[in-house]
Every structure is written in C-alpha cells, then in structure tokens.
Amino acid sequence: MTFDLWWLAYPVLGAAVGFFAGLLGVGGGGIMVPMLTTFFLAQGFPQSQVVHMALGTSMAAIVLTSVSSLRAHHARGAVRWDVVRAITPGILVGTFAATFIAARVSTVPLAIFFAVFMAYVSIQMLLNIKPKPARELPGPLGMSAAGLGIGGVSALVAIGGGSLSVPFMTWCNVKMQNAIGTSAAIGLPIALAGTVGYLVNGWGAPDMPALTFGYVYLPALVLVSVVSTFFAPLGAKLAHRLPVATLKKVFAGMLVLLCAKMLHSIFA
C-alpha cells in the first residue's frame, strides 16, 4: 500500500460533511456523492465505476453518523420507536434491493437520477416546504410500503432518508420533533442495509482500485468518517448562533452546484 496525495482531500470533505450535518441536520450523500465522484475521476479510477463507488462509500460513512444522531435524539426522547419497528422491515428490504438496481445501472443515468433527486431536495429546502398533517400513520402493510419506497430511493442516492421520511411522518400527524428524531433512527437500518448491498454488488467488479471492498473505497470511508465525527458537534453548537434559515438556502444552492459539477465531470 502506498500513500496517495488525494487522501488529503478526504479529511477536508469529512470536515464539511460533519459541519453541515451538525449545523443543518443535512449533508451526507448530498455532499459526499458528487465530491467523491469528482475525486475518484481525478484519481484515474474507471469512469464506469466511480458513481457506484461514491454511493457505496457514502452509504458506509453514514453508518457512524446515523449512530451518533440516533443516540442524541433518543436521549431527548424524540424517537418514536413504534414507528421505527413498523417501518424498518420495509426499509431493510427496499434499501438492500435497490443496491442491486444501482449496480446494474450505468454511470450516466445513475448520476442523472442523483442530480434530479438532489434538485428536489434543494427546492424543498429553498421553499421550506412542509406537508400539512392530513392523515394518521398507516397500518403494517402501508408502513412496509412506505419503508420500501424510502429505503429504495435512499440507497440509489446514498442518503439517510430524512428528506423522505420526515415529510412522510409529518403528513401522518407525527410531531416535527418526533419526525426528525425518528428519521435519525431510521437512518441506521438504511445505512447498514445499503452498505451491505453495495459491498455484495461490488464484490468482484472489474477494474476496481486497491483498498476497495465491494463498492466501498476504504481510505475515503475512514478519513471522511473520522473527521466528520469531530466537526458535527461544532456545527451543532454554531446552529444556535448563526442564521440557519439563510444558511439552508446557501446550502441548497451549493447542492445544485455540486451536482452540476458531478454531471460535468461525468460527461466531460
């Protein structure tokens, strides 16, 4: 194993991911996937694999973040564990199954899907769209179906699912505080199932660089994850001092630019 100068970029990315996760409660795949795709292309990794590697590595990095977030929300009594138990089976199946779909989709359409979804997330943040409570939580079958959808999309874009699960629970008359806390808990099975899926589907893939396990690139995973855990508390502390509403709009604009940069890198 030889040291690669590009490895110095991963702690910087980890700092940004952790800071924005703590400050705004967002980040994750929205930042990691486009940046990792750009880094991997610059390192000369095969273009046919870079988006898959970015998705797999991002999903694995979310595992540690989701554990930390889950513990914090649980300590505040904000997690609806009845909802977690009901939706997790569908989450696990949907997330794991979607990694098989992602592995069979080529780089360009996968990158376009990611960019379109992140544009939706950005618009949601810019307009501060919050669905009005309109109904109660569905029964077991409905919760499983919701889990399948949330898990499936989350695996395809390497997110913890908050941009989907929070609106769903709010729509179903779950208090916003509980919706956010429960979404943090749901993020763990999403991250675990997605990581396993990308490990399985990437195992034995051709032309993969050294230190890659499945679609997970180990140096990026370790360096991003370790640094992000130190910067998340800093972001959380500053959340009470900075104009978060304004920063969310700036962050949404940054997501759009990052996705545009990723698509440019893919098509260039």
N, C-alpha and C positions, 0 to 999 in steps of 0.2 A: 504494500500500500504506500503510495506517495502522496505528499501534500499537494493540494490543488489551490491556487490563489483564489479561485472562485468561492472556496469555502468561507472566505472572509465576508462575503456578501450575505451569507445566511444569518449570522447573528444580527446584522442590521435589519434584515427582513423580520426576524423574530422580535426585535425591539418595536418595530412598527405594528406588528400584529398584536403583541401584548398590550401596547399602549392604547390602541384604538378599541380593543376588546374591553379593557377596563374602563375607558372613558365613555364609550358609547354603547357598550354591550353588543357590538357587532365586530366584524373583521373576518377572522377565519379564512375560509376559502375565497371570499371576495377579494382579499389582498393576495393570499398565497398562490392561488392558481395562476393568475396572469403573470405574477412576478417569477414564480418558479419556471413557468413555461419559457419566459424570456431568458432566464439564467441558463436553463438546460440547453436551449438552442445556441446560446453564446459559448457554452462548453463543448459544443460539437456533438451533442447526443442526437440520435436519429430522430428526424422530424416526425416520423410515423409513430413515435412512442412518447414524445415529450408531454403532450396534454394528459395522456393516461398516467404518466409518472407524476405529473403535477397534482392530479386528482388524488391518486393513491397516497402520495406523501402528505398532502394537505389533510386528508381524512385521518391519517395516523397521528398527525400533530394535534388534531382536535381532541384526541382522547384525553391527554393531560389537561388541556384547557377545560374540557367539559367536567372532569372530576373536580377540579378546583371550584368551578362555578356552581356545580351541584351542591357541594358542601356548604358554600356560602349561603345559598338560597334556602337550603334545608335548615340551617342554623337560625334563620329568620322565620321559619315556619311557613314559607311561601310555596312549598311544593305540594301539589295535590296528588298524593301517592295513589289514590284510587284511579285517577286519570292515567297515570304512568303505567299502572298494572294493566289497564284495559287496552291501551294503545300500543304497548311495547311488542306484543306478538306480531302485529301487522307491520310495525316499524322494522323489526328484525328481518322479516321475510322480504318486504319491499326494498330495503336497503341492500341486502345481500344479492337479491335477484337483479337489481339494477346494475350492479357492477359487471354482471355477465353481459348485459346490453352494452354498457360503456366499452367493454373490452372488444366488442365486435363492431363498434362504430369507428370509422376512420377519424383522423385528427381534425380535419376541417369542419365537418358537421358537428363534432363534439365541441369544438371551440366556439362555433356559432351559437349552439344551444346555450352554452355557458354565458356568452356575452348577452344574449337576449334575456336570459333569466336575471342577470345582474342589472340590466337596464330596468326591468320590472321592479327589482328591489330598490334601485336608486330613485325611481319615480315615487315609490311608496314612501321613502324617507323624505324626499323633497316636499311632497304634498301632505306629509304626516297623515296618511290615510289609515283610519282605524274603523273597522266594520262595527256597525251598531249591533248590540245584542239582539238577536232575533229568535232564538230557539234554545232548547235545552240540549245537553250532550246526548248523542245518540246511544242506542243500546250496543251490545257487544259486536254485532255484525257491522254496524255503522262505524264504531271506533276502529275495528280492524281494517275497514276500507280506508278510513282516514289515515291510519298508520301506514298502509301500503303506499298511498299516494305521497305522503310526506317523506317517508323513507326513500322511495324511489327517486324523487326529484333531488333530495338531499345528496344521494350517492352520485348522481350524474353531475352535480356542481360542487361537491365536496364542502357542504355546509352542515352546521349542527341542526338545521331545521327551524330555527327561530322565526325566520321570515315567513314561514308557512304555518307552523304550529301555534304561534301567538295569535295571529288573526283568526284561525280556526276556533281556538278556545274562547277568544273574546266574543266571537259571533255566537258561541254557545253559552253565553252568560257567565263565563268564568271571569272573576275579577282580574283586572290587568296585572296586579301584583302577583297573583297566583298563576296567571297565564305565563308570565315571564319566568317565574321560579320553576314551574312545571316544565316549560320548554327547555330550561337548562338541564333538568333531569333526563328528559327525552333525548337530549343531545348525546348522552353517553352510549346508549344502545345503537344509535345511528352511527357514531364514530367507530364503535367496536365492530359492528356488522360490516360497515363499509371498508374498514381496514382489512379484515379477514378476506372479504371479497376481492379486493384489489391485490392482496398477496396471492390468493389462489389463481386468479385470472392472469396475473402477470408472470407466474412461475413458468420458466422455460421459454418466455417470449424471446424472439431473435434480436440480436444486436444490442442487448442491454448493457449499460456501462457497469464497471466494477462497483461493488458495495451496494448493489440494488437487489432487494429481496421482493420478488413479485414486481409490482409497480411502485414500490416504496424505495426511495433513494435515501439510504441511511444517513450520510453526512448532513443533508438538508434537514431531515427529520430531527436529529439530535440537536443541531445547532439552533434551529428555529424554535424548537420546543423549550429548550433550557432557558434561552434568553427571554422568550415571551413570558415565562412564569415570573420573572423578576420585574418586567415592565408593566404587567397587568395591574398590580397594586398601585403603581404610580399613576396610571391613567384613572383608576377608580378614585384616588384621592383628589385629583385635579377636576374630576367631574363636578364637584361641588363649588368650584371656584371659576370655571370657565363657562362661556355661553354655549352650552351643549346644543341648543336648538340650531344655532348658526353653524357650529362645527359639524352637525349631522348633514347639513346642506353641502358644506365643503367636502365632506367625506363621500357623499353621494356623487358629486361631480368627479372626485378622484377615482371612484369605482368605474365610472364611464370611461375615463381616460385610460385607466389600466387595461380595461377590456379592449379598447381601440388599439392600444399598443400591442396587446397579445395577438389580435387578429392581423395587424400589420406584420408582426414577426412571422406568423404562420404563412401568410400569403406572399411575403417578400421573396 
